[in-house]
Amino acid sequence: MATVLTESNTFSATVTGPDDGDARNAASVNSAFQSLANRTRRLLNAATGELRWNGRLRVGAAVAGLGVFVGPVQSLAIGTALLSQAGAETEVAGSLPLAGLSSWYGVYAYDNAGVLALQVSLDPRDETGVWKSTGLGTHRYLGSFRTDGAGAPIALSAVHGHYRWLTAPASRTALSAGSATAATSVACAAFAPPHARLLCLSTLAVETGASPATASLFETTTGAAQTILRAPASTSVSQSVELACTSAQAVAYLCSTVDVDLSLYVDGWRE
């Protein structure tokens, strides 16, 4: 009768096999087989979630699904399955509008009877950034997008976790002509998902007075300035910056004088 070995997630330092003259029975070889089986399990557990793809995710006009497109996947390990998906890109199946209005969605890949399948979900990714929070070990996180007030995905493009909105700056204005001379918080949660900690911003500082002035950008109202914009007298200066944000996707600003009008536009974020 055959012996079924139960794998465990261990990695023994040595693999001991039978020597010349040892009895030719199961006991003489099962120890070595068990060690090898355990090593296989350790390697399998380490590989699950491993993803090789071009990192491309975009949201655009729907063709036959949601208008959410994922680049080709060379390989994705989920449990004992090794999945792949060829082609230039694949549109996530589904119908519009989505139920979540003005909401953040995650895009996930999972094993559907040996075939790589895609889904979107209101459930966020887990803290590791690898799995769906409600699908640990089964649903691999690929990216995020947001819907508008009518449930339509908002256009964006992403490569390896670097996201850029494809909408007009006016639609992603976080601050318009602010002139606070005390550190003031600016909410950006409508333009970056809950896990974002680094924002890509376009800034415009307009100095209407007769003297040069500055506008400083912070992560928090009590933190040190990460970026300082220097505006000559009676002119304006614009700059693209990457700025660390709070866990609530907020940043802060401070103008050296009320003669400075500062506007902030969220161009995207990095994961």
C-alpha positions as CSV (number, residue, x, y, z in Angstrom):
1,M,0.0,0.0,0.0
2,A,1.4,3.4,-1.0
3,T,2.4,6.0,1.6
4,V,1.0,9.5,1.3
5,L,3.5,12.1,2.6
6,T,2.0,15.2,4.2
7,E,4.1,18.3,3.3
8,S,5.0,20.8,5.9
9,N,6.4,24.3,5.5
10,T,9.9,23.4,6.7
11,F,13.4,23.4,5.2
12,S,15.7,20.8,6.8
13,A,19.4,21.5,6.7
14,T,20.2,18.1,5.2
15,V,18.4,15.3,3.3
16,T,19.4,11.9,4.6
17,G,19.1,8.9,2.2
18,P,19.8,5.2,2.6
19,D,23.3,3.9,2.4
20,D,24.7,0.7,0.9
21,G,23.5,-2.3,2.9
22,D,20.5,-0.6,4.4
23,A,17.1,-2.3,4.2
24,R,15.2,-1.8,1.0
25,N,11.9,-0.7,2.6
26,A,9.8,2.4,2.8
27,A,11.3,3.6,6.1
28,S,14.8,3.8,4.5
29,V,13.6,6.2,1.8
30,N,10.6,8.1,3.2
31,S,12.8,10.3,5.4
32,A,14.5,11.7,2.3
33,F,11.3,12.0,0.4
34,Q,9.7,13.8,3.3
35,S,12.5,16.3,3.5
36,L,12.2,16.9,-0.3
37,A,8.4,17.2,-0.1
38,N,8.8,19.7,2.8
39,R,11.2,21.8,0.7
40,T,8.8,21.8,-2.2
41,R,6.1,23.1,0.0
42,R,8.3,25.8,1.4
43,L,9.2,26.9,-2.1
44,L,5.6,26.8,-3.3
45,N,4.5,29.0,-0.3
46,A,7.3,31.4,-1.1
47,A,6.3,31.7,-4.7
48,T,2.6,32.2,-4.4
49,G,1.6,35.7,-5.4
50,E,4.7,36.0,-7.5
51,L,3.7,38.1,-10.6
52,R,5.5,38.8,-13.8
53,W,3.7,41.3,-16.1
54,N,4.4,44.5,-17.8
55,G,2.7,46.5,-15.0
56,R,0.3,48.3,-17.3
57,L,-3.2,49.2,-16.3
58,R,-5.4,51.8,-18.0
59,V,-8.9,53.0,-17.9
60,G,-10.5,54.3,-21.0
61,A,-13.6,53.9,-23.3
62,A,-15.3,50.6,-22.7
63,V,-15.2,48.1,-25.6
64,A,-16.9,45.0,-24.4
65,G,-16.6,45.3,-20.6
66,L,-15.8,47.9,-18.0
67,G,-13.2,49.9,-19.9
68,V,-10.5,48.7,-17.5
69,F,-7.6,47.2,-19.3
70,V,-4.8,45.0,-17.9
71,G,-1.5,44.4,-19.8
72,P,-0.4,40.8,-20.6
73,V,0.6,38.6,-17.7
74,Q,3.6,36.3,-18.3
75,S,3.1,34.3,-15.1
76,L,1.2,34.5,-11.8
77,A,1.5,31.9,-9.1
78,I,-1.5,31.3,-6.9
79,G,-1.3,28.2,-4.7
80,T,-0.4,25.3,-7.0
81,A,-1.6,27.1,-10.2
82,L,0.7,28.9,-12.5
83,L,-1.4,31.2,-14.7
84,S,-0.7,33.5,-17.6
85,Q,-2.6,35.7,-20.0
86,A,-1.4,36.6,-23.5
87,G,-2.4,39.4,-25.8
88,A,-1.7,43.1,-25.9
89,E,-4.2,43.8,-23.1
90,T,-7.3,42.3,-21.6
91,E,-10.5,44.3,-20.7
92,V,-12.1,43.4,-17.4
93,A,-15.5,41.9,-18.1
94,G,-18.6,43.4,-16.6
95,S,-21.3,46.0,-17.3
96,L,-21.6,49.7,-16.5
97,P,-22.4,51.6,-14.5
98,L,-20.6,50.1,-11.5
99,A,-22.5,50.0,-8.2
100,G,-20.0,52.1,-6.3
101,L,-20.4,55.8,-7.1
102,S,-17.4,58.1,-6.6
103,S,-15.6,55.1,-5.1
104,W,-12.2,53.4,-5.3
105,Y,-12.0,50.0,-6.8
106,G,-9.3,47.4,-6.8
107,V,-8.4,45.2,-9.8
108,Y,-7.6,41.6,-9.0
109,A,-6.4,38.5,-10.8
110,Y,-7.5,35.0,-9.6
111,D,-7.5,31.3,-10.6
112,N,-10.7,30.3,-12.3
113,A,-10.3,26.5,-12.8
114,G,-6.8,26.9,-14.2
115,V,-7.5,30.1,-16.2
116,L,-6.4,33.6,-15.1
117,A,-9.5,35.7,-14.6
118,L,-9.9,39.4,-13.7
119,Q,-12.3,41.2,-11.4
120,V,-12.9,44.6,-9.9
121,S,-14.0,45.0,-6.3
122,L,-14.8,47.7,-3.7
123,D,-12.8,45.6,-1.3
124,P,-9.3,47.2,-0.9
125,R,-6.0,45.5,-1.1
126,D,-4.4,44.1,2.1
127,E,-1.6,45.8,4.0
128,T,1.1,44.0,2.0
129,G,-0.2,45.3,-1.3
130,V,-0.2,41.7,-2.7
131,W,-3.7,40.3,-2.1
132,K,-7.3,41.4,-1.9
133,S,-8.1,42.1,1.7
134,T,-11.0,39.6,1.5
135,G,-9.2,37.2,-0.8
136,L,-5.8,36.5,0.9
137,G,-3.9,34.0,-1.1
138,T,-6.5,33.8,-3.9
139,H,-6.9,37.2,-5.4
140,R,-3.8,39.0,-6.5
141,Y,-3.8,42.8,-6.5
142,L,-3.0,44.5,-9.8
143,G,-4.1,48.1,-9.4
144,S,-6.8,50.7,-8.6
145,F,-9.1,53.1,-10.2
146,R,-12.0,55.4,-9.2
147,T,-15.5,55.9,-10.4
148,D,-17.3,59.2,-11.0
149,G,-20.7,60.1,-9.6
150,A,-22.4,58.1,-12.3
151,G,-20.5,54.8,-11.6
152,A,-18.2,55.2,-14.7
153,P,-14.4,54.5,-14.2
154,I,-12.4,57.7,-14.6
155,A,-9.7,57.6,-17.2
156,L,-6.1,57.0,-16.1
157,S,-2.9,55.2,-17.1
158,A,-0.5,53.3,-14.8
159,V,2.8,51.5,-15.2
160,H,4.3,49.5,-12.3
161,G,2.3,51.4,-9.7
162,H,2.9,54.9,-11.1
163,Y,-0.5,56.4,-11.9
164,R,-1.5,59.4,-14.0
165,W,-4.9,60.8,-14.4
166,L,-6.0,61.4,-18.1
167,T,-8.5,64.1,-17.2
168,A,-8.4,67.9,-17.3
169,P,-6.5,69.5,-14.4
170,A,-9.6,71.4,-13.4
171,S,-11.3,68.1,-12.6
172,R,-8.6,67.2,-10.1
173,T,-8.0,70.5,-8.3
174,A,-7.2,70.0,-4.6
175,L,-6.6,73.6,-3.9
176,S,-7.6,76.7,-5.9
177,A,-5.8,80.0,-5.2
178,G,-5.1,79.3,-1.6
179,S,-3.3,82.1,0.3
180,A,-3.1,80.9,3.9
181,T,-0.1,82.2,5.9
182,A,-0.5,79.4,8.5
183,A,0.1,75.8,7.7
184,T,-3.2,74.5,6.2
185,S,-4.3,71.0,5.3
186,V,-5.4,70.2,1.8
187,A,-7.6,67.1,1.2
188,C,-6.6,64.9,-1.8
189,A,-8.5,61.7,-1.0
190,A,-10.8,62.1,-4.0
191,F,-7.7,61.9,-6.3
192,A,-5.6,59.1,-4.7
193,P,-6.7,55.8,-3.1
194,P,-6.6,55.1,0.6
195,H,-3.2,53.2,0.4
196,A,-1.4,56.1,-1.5
197,R,1.4,57.7,0.5
198,L,3.1,59.6,-2.4
199,L,1.3,62.1,-4.5
200,C,2.2,63.5,-7.9
201,L,1.2,67.2,-8.0
202,S,1.3,70.1,-10.3
203,T,1.6,73.5,-8.6
204,L,0.9,77.0,-9.6
205,A,2.0,79.9,-7.4
206,V,0.9,83.4,-8.5
207,E,2.6,86.4,-6.8
208,T,0.4,89.5,-7.1
209,G,2.5,91.7,-4.9
210,A,5.5,93.9,-5.5
211,S,8.0,91.6,-3.6
212,P,9.2,88.0,-4.2
213,A,7.4,85.4,-2.1
214,T,7.3,81.7,-1.4
215,A,4.8,78.9,-1.0
216,S,5.9,75.8,1.0
217,L,4.4,72.3,0.8
218,F,4.3,69.8,3.7
219,E,3.2,66.3,4.5
220,T,1.4,67.5,7.6
221,T,0.7,70.9,9.1
222,T,3.4,70.3,11.8
223,G,6.0,68.7,9.5
224,A,9.0,70.2,7.7
225,A,8.7,71.6,4.3
226,Q,9.3,69.1,1.5
227,T,9.1,71.7,-1.4
228,I,9.4,75.5,-1.5
229,L,8.2,77.4,-4.5
230,R,9.8,80.8,-5.0
231,A,7.7,83.3,-7.0
232,P,9.3,86.6,-8.2
233,A,7.3,89.8,-7.8
234,S,4.2,90.2,-9.9
235,T,4.7,86.9,-11.7
236,S,3.9,83.1,-11.4
237,V,5.8,79.9,-11.1
238,S,4.7,76.3,-11.8
239,Q,6.3,73.1,-10.9
240,S,5.6,69.3,-10.8
241,V,6.5,67.7,-7.5
242,E,6.1,64.4,-5.7
243,L,5.0,64.9,-2.1
244,A,4.5,62.5,0.7
245,C,1.0,62.6,2.1
246,T,-0.7,61.5,5.3
247,S,-2.7,58.2,5.6
248,A,-5.8,60.2,4.8
249,Q,-4.2,61.4,1.5
250,A,-3.8,65.0,2.7
251,V,-0.9,67.5,2.3
252,A,-0.4,70.9,3.7
253,Y,0.8,74.3,2.4
254,L,1.8,77.7,3.7
255,C,2.3,81.0,1.9
256,S,4.8,83.6,3.0
257,T,2.3,86.4,2.3
258,V,-1.3,86.8,1.4
259,D,-0.2,88.1,-2.0
260,V,0.6,84.5,-3.1
261,D,-2.2,82.4,-4.6
262,L,-1.4,78.7,-4.7
263,S,-3.2,76.1,-6.7
264,L,-2.6,72.3,-6.4
265,Y,-3.6,69.7,-9.0
266,V,-3.3,66.0,-8.3
267,D,-1.7,64.4,-11.4
268,G,-1.5,60.9,-9.9
269,W,0.2,58.9,-7.2
270,R,2.8,56.2,-6.7
271,E,2.1,52.9,-4.9
